[in-house]
Amino acid sequence: MREYTEGTRKIIGKMICNQCGKVWTAENGKETEDWLCVDKTWGYFSGKDGERHSFDLCEECYDRLIRGFVLPLTVEEQEELL
C-alpha cells in the first residue's frame, strides 16, 4: 500500500507491506527499499471480472510467498540500465 505526500504531484511518502504491515519511508519521493508491486485487472474468465486488485509486498514477504510455490519461479540476471 502506498501513501502519497500532499501536493499536485503523486510523490510516495511511505510504503506499507500489505502482508506484514512493515512501513518504510521514502526520501524525497524516492524509495529506500525495493518491493513487489502487483496490479491486476481481472478478466471475463474469473470470478472477479472487471475488478482491479493491487498490493505491495516487502522483500521478506515476497520470499515467504515464493517458498510456497510448487514449481520454482524463473530467475534471470538483468544488466543495469544507465
C-alpha contacts under 8 A as a table, 3 or more apart, distances in Angstrom:
res1	aa1	res2	aa2	distance
1	M	15	M	5.84
1	M	16	I	5.03
1	M	17	C	6.24
1	M	18	N	6.05
1	M	55	F	5.82
1	M	56	D	5.48
2	R	12	I	6.65
2	R	13	G	7.66
2	R	14	K	6.16
2	R	15	M	4.73
2	R	16	I	6.28
2	R	56	D	7.87
3	E	12	I	6.00
3	E	13	G	5.64
3	E	14	K	5.41
3	E	15	M	6.31
3	E	16	I	7.98
4	Y	10	K	6.02
4	Y	11	I	5.34
4	Y	12	I	4.41
4	Y	13	G	4.84
4	Y	14	K	6.95
5	T	10	K	6.99
5	T	11	I	5.65
5	T	12	I	6.17
5	T	13	G	5.12
6	E	9	R	7.98
6	E	10	K	7.84
6	E	11	I	7.95
7	G	10	K	7.23
11	I	29	G	5.12
12	I	15	M	7.46
12	I	26	A	6.39
12	I	29	G	5.09
12	I	30	K	7.26
12	I	31	E	7.87
13	G	25	T	6.09
13	G	26	A	5.34
13	G	27	E	7.60
13	G	28	N	7.98
13	G	29	G	6.20
14	K	23	V	6.87
14	K	24	W	5.63
14	K	25	T	4.15
14	K	26	A	5.30
15	M	23	V	5.71
15	M	24	W	5.41
15	M	25	T	6.32
15	M	26	A	7.52
15	M	56	D	7.92
16	I	21	G	5.61
16	I	22	K	5.56
16	I	23	V	4.54
16	I	24	W	6.62
16	I	56	D	7.21
16	I	57	L	7.91
17	C	20	C	5.75
17	C	21	G	4.77
17	C	22	K	5.21
17	C	23	V	6.61
17	C	55	F	7.90
17	C	56	D	5.48
17	C	57	L	4.76
17	C	58	C	5.51
18	N	21	G	5.74
18	N	55	F	6.14
18	N	56	D	5.75
18	N	57	L	6.01
19	Q	57	L	6.44
19	Q	61	C	6.72
20	C	61	C	7.20
22	K	58	C	7.37
24	W	32	T	7.58
24	W	33	E	7.58
25	T	31	E	7.33
25	T	32	T	7.08
26	A	29	G	5.41
26	A	30	K	5.17
26	A	31	E	4.69
26	A	32	T	5.75
27	E	30	K	5.22
27	E	31	E	6.58
27	E	32	T	6.82
31	E	34	D	6.99
34	D	58	C	7.26
34	D	59	E	7.05
35	W	56	D	6.71
35	W	57	L	5.67
35	W	58	C	4.82
35	W	59	E	5.61
36	L	56	D	5.54
36	L	57	L	5.09
36	L	58	C	6.52
36	L	59	E	7.13
36	L	62	Y	7.05
37	C	54	S	7.37
37	C	55	F	5.99
37	C	56	D	4.54
37	C	57	L	6.62
38	V	53	H	7.81
38	V	54	S	5.25
38	V	55	F	5.36
38	V	56	D	6.28
39	D	52	R	7.15
39	D	53	H	5.84
39	D	54	S	4.25
39	D	55	F	6.78
40	K	52	R	5.57
40	K	53	H	5.22
40	K	54	S	6.20
41	T	50	G	6.50
41	T	51	E	5.75
41	T	52	R	4.17
41	T	53	H	6.31
42	W	46	S	6.63
42	W	48	K	5.74
42	W	49	D	5.13
42	W	50	G	5.53
42	W	51	E	5.57
42	W	52	R	6.29
42	W	53	H	7.91
43	G	46	S	6.02
43	G	48	K	7.23
43	G	49	D	4.79
43	G	50	G	5.99
44	Y	47	G	7.99
44	Y	49	D	5.10
44	Y	50	G	7.48
45	F	49	D	7.05
46	S	49	D	5.58
48	K	51	E	5.53
57	L	60	E	7.98
57	L	61	C	5.93
57	L	62	Y	5.99
58	C	61	C	5.47
58	C	62	Y	6.25
59	E	62	Y	4.97
59	E	63	D	6.14
60	E	63	D	5.14
60	E	64	R	6.32
61	C	64	R	4.96
61	C	65	L	6.11
62	Y	65	L	5.01
62	Y	66	I	6.30
63	D	66	I	5.38
63	D	67	R	6.26
64	R	67	R	5.32
64	R	68	G	7.03
65	L	68	G	5.67
65	L	69	F	7.39
66	I	69	F	5.27
66	I	72	P	7.76
66	I	73	L	7.59
69	F	72	P	6.18
69	F	73	L	7.80
